[in-house]
């Protein structure tokens, strides 16, 4: 039983960048799940009152937390864009090799641009001088 | 020749015992999350995040509260399904797999209840 080749057996394929986009969808999904827990923690801090909220916002202002927030932002936006790509695939469209490579490149560029725009607006909303 | 019994064909649930339910709900929640998350991020970033009063006033509005509750609920569901797929694909030990799946289920349900409670507490007080 354990000797059978079990899917996913990735070693047999030549590496294509669309493969890293595929695994990136899972990784960013997991990171977004962690981001969901952070979001709930933030909501609970808001519900707990002004002091708790101030503490939470203080914690989010540390350089490490900011880096984390940038990571969450990109992860979420990449997962959002690539998720649309997956939904289009589910309708049976865009599955040709060329189309899948082109949509992959489009998703990466779109995710990077949207992340930059979101981070810019987030800095303003946080009151960080930009 | 098929090795499947006539009964399993009629029930149509495959070897995992729940058919395409998991796959389908993941798609349904993802479609719902596209407008919900886009709305939330755009609205949130227009608020002064440092002001407790402003944030409380914003989140306490009836429609903002309702949409944010829907967002928390749908996010938790989608995330639970996604984490489940990842665990099932990469964790092969039976004990470790069951433990992680249980833990993920509990954390997701706990987070969903906490998030929805927080919004209700803000909106109804």
Interface residues (C-beta under 8 A of the other chain):
Chain A: X8 X26 X29 X30 X32 X33 X36 X37 X39 X40 X43 X44 X46 X47 X49 X50 X53 X54 X57 X76 X80 X83 X84 X86 X87 X90 X118 X121 X122 X124 X125 X126 X127
Chain B: X27 X30 X31 X34 X37 X38 X41 X44 X45 X46 X47 X48 X49 X50 X52 X55 X56 X59 X72 X75 X76 X79 X82 X83 X86 X89 X107 X111 X112 X114 X115 X117 X118 X119 X121 X122
